[in-house]
Amino acid sequence: MNKNILIIILNIGLPDMFIPSGNKDEICCEYKLDYYGIKEQILTWLSTLFAY
C-alpha cells in the first residue's frame, strides 16, 4: 500500500572519515554529539523545516 508519505529524518552521528583519537567527551563535543550539540543540531534542523 503506497501512501506517498514524506518522512523527513535528521541524521546525527560521526562522519564517514578518520576520527582523531581522544577521550569520549572530547570527541562527542567536537562532533556535536553531546547534549548541547545534539540540542543545537535539532533546533537548527527544526528552524529550517518550519522556515517556509
MOURJO-V181157 format. One record per residue. N is the residue number from 0. RES is the residue in one letter. OMEGA is omega in whole degrees, -180 to 180 (NA if undefined). NEAR is the number of other ideal C-beta (glycine too) atoms within 12 Angstrom. D_CENTER is the distance of its C-alpha to the mean C-alpha in Angstrom with 1 decimal. Layout:
{{N:RES:OMEGA:NEAR:D_CENTER} {N:RES:OMEGA:NEAR:D_CENTER}}
This chain:
{{0:M:-178:4:30.7} {1:N:-178:4:28.5} {2:K:-179:6:27.3} {3:N:179:6:25.2} {4:I:178:7:22.3} {5:L:178:7:19.2} {6:I:-178:7:16.0} {7:I:-175:11:12.8} {8:I:173:10:9.6} {9:L:177:18:5.9} {10:N:178:13:5.0} {11:I:178:19:2.8} {12:G:179:16:6.0} {13:L:178:17:8.9} {14:P:178:14:10.3} {15:D:178:7:13.5} {16:M:180:7:15.9} {17:F:178:7:18.0} {18:I:177:16:16.5} {19:P:-179:12:19.2} {20:S:180:9:20.7} {21:G:179:12:20.3} {22:N:-174:10:20.0} {23:K:-178:14:17.1} {24:D:179:14:16.6} {25:E:-179:14:16.8} {26:I:179:19:14.3} {27:C:179:20:11.6} {28:C:-178:17:12.5} {29:E:-176:18:12.6} {30:Y:177:22:9.2} {31:K:178:23:7.7} {32:L:172:23:7.6} {33:D:-177:18:10.5} {34:Y:-175:13:11.3} {35:Y:179:14:11.4} {36:G:179:21:8.3} {37:I:178:20:6.1} {38:K:180:15:8.9} {39:E:180:19:8.8} {40:Q:-179:21:5.4} {41:I:-179:19:6.8} {42:L:177:16:10.1} {43:T:180:17:9.7} {44:W:179:19:8.5} {45:L:-180:14:11.3} {46:S:177:13:13.7} {47:T:179:13:13.4} {48:L:-175:14:14.1} {49:F:179:10:17.1} {50:A:-175:8:18.4} {51:Y:NA:5:20.8}}
